[in-house]
Amino acid sequence: MKVVGISGLPGSGKSLVSKIAKEKNIIVINMGDLVRKEAKKRNADVGETSIKLREEFGEYVLAKLTIEKIKKESETANSKNIFIIEGIRSQHEVRMFRKSFKNFFLLSVFASPKTRFNRLKSRNRNDDSVEYEGFLKRDQRELDFGIGNVVATSDCIIINESDLETYKNQINGFFNKILN
Ligand SMILES: Nc1ncnc2c1ncn2[C@@H]1O[C@H](COP(=O)(O)OP(=O)(O)OP(=O)(O)O)[C@@H](O)[C@H]1O
């Protein structure tokens, strides 16, 4: 079994990696979706919920949920047995994944704050801020989880500063390497 973790600050372009992976029949577990699901259940803010969950169940809460999900899926998954974990934010999580999966590979996506802010403004998902201040606050929350260390210790980094076509080619190049 091969597991690829994806990290990167908000708006860096992680979701396109997942989208292309899904097209290649790779199963994607989105850690952000786990938080969004829980926030909805609690009728609370997504950012708040991510902090609360860690307070209530510890640093490893999302990693544990993710590992459980992968183990369950791998029992039923077909031939490929490759999984993507999108949205890793702390080194605690990375450590746990490296321990749980022998074949774990960490990919990060980087784009400058200015680029990410502009992309998020046009994306306009309900937890996206259109104000620069809100954007910085969200960045800071993720940096406080330790995402900077995660990106710095990645096995591979894709720089997503150019157009979508270029980025797609980079992602496909990455998958060609990893799948062979
Ligand atoms: N190279 C690119 N050129 C133009 N737009 C891009 C590029 N890369 C990503 N985008 C767009 O930028 C927005 C943010 O990207 P995406 O949703 O993949 O970020 P993310 O890393 O998944 O963010 P989050 O952590 O907030 O979910 C999306 O609307 C996406 O389509």
The ligand as a Tripos MOL2 file, in Angstrom:
@<TRIPOS>MOLECULE
LIG
   31    33     1     0     0
SMALL
NO_CHARGES

@<TRIPOS>ATOM
      1 N1         -2.2600   27.4430  -11.2140 N.pl3     1 LIG1
      2 C1         -3.4750   27.9300  -10.9710 C.ar      1 LIG1
      3 N2         -3.9670   28.8990  -11.7710 N.ar      1 LIG1
      4 C2         -5.1900   29.4190  -11.5510 C.ar      1 LIG1
      5 N3         -6.0060   29.0610  -10.5570 N.ar      1 LIG1
      6 C3         -5.5800   28.1000   -9.7180 C.ar      1 LIG1
      7 C4         -4.2920   27.4940   -9.8730 C.ar      1 LIG1
      8 N4         -4.1360   26.5810   -8.8810 N.ar      1 LIG1
      9 C5         -5.2700   26.6140   -8.1480 C.ar      1 LIG1
     10 N5         -6.1330   27.5180   -8.6500 N.ar      1 LIG1
     11 C6         -7.4580   27.8690   -8.1070 C.3       1 LIG1
     12 O1         -7.2120   28.4780   -6.8450 O.3       1 LIG1
     13 C7         -8.2400   28.1340   -5.9050 C.3       1 LIG1
     14 C8         -7.5900   27.5370   -4.6720 C.3       1 LIG1
     15 O2         -7.0430   26.2760   -4.9800 O.3       1 LIG1
     16 P1         -7.4630   24.9790   -4.1370 P.3       1 LIG1
     17 O3         -8.9140   25.0320   -3.8320 O.co2     1 LIG1
     18 O4         -6.9330   23.7910   -4.8450 O.co2     1 LIG1
     19 O5         -6.5820   25.2710   -2.8310 O.3       1 LIG1
     20 P2         -6.3490   24.3400   -1.5810 P.3       1 LIG1
     21 O6         -4.8860   24.2420   -1.3870 O.co2     1 LIG1
     22 O7         -7.1060   23.0690   -1.7540 O.co2     1 LIG1
     23 O8         -6.9570   25.2740   -0.4590 O.3       1 LIG1
     24 P3         -7.6930   24.8890    0.9630 P.3       1 LIG1
     25 O9         -6.6350   24.4180    1.8730 O.co2     1 LIG1
     26 O10        -8.2640   26.2030    1.3790 O.co2     1 LIG1
     27 O11        -8.7460   23.8780    0.6270 O.co2     1 LIG1
     28 C9         -9.1820   27.1820   -6.6390 C.3       1 LIG1
     29 O12       -10.2930   27.9060   -7.0890 O.3       1 LIG1
     30 C10        -8.3350   26.6700   -7.8050 C.3       1 LIG1
     31 O13        -9.1060   26.3190   -8.9220 O.3       1 LIG1
@<TRIPOS>BOND
     1     1     2 1
     2     2     3 ar
     3     2     7 ar
     4     3     4 ar
     5     4     5 ar
     6     5     6 ar
     7     6     7 ar
     8     6    10 ar
     9     7     8 ar
    10     8     9 ar
    11     9    10 ar
    12    10    11 1
    13    11    12 1
    14    11    30 1
    15    12    13 1
    16    13    14 1
    17    13    28 1
    18    14    15 1
    19    15    16 1
    20    16    17 2
    21    16    18 1
    22    16    19 1
    23    19    20 1
    24    20    21 2
    25    20    22 1
    26    20    23 1
    27    23    24 1
    28    24    25 2
    29    24    26 1
    30    24    27 1
    31    28    29 1
    32    28    30 1
    33    30    31 1
@<TRIPOS>SUBSTRUCTURE
     1 LIG1         1 GROUP 0 **** ****
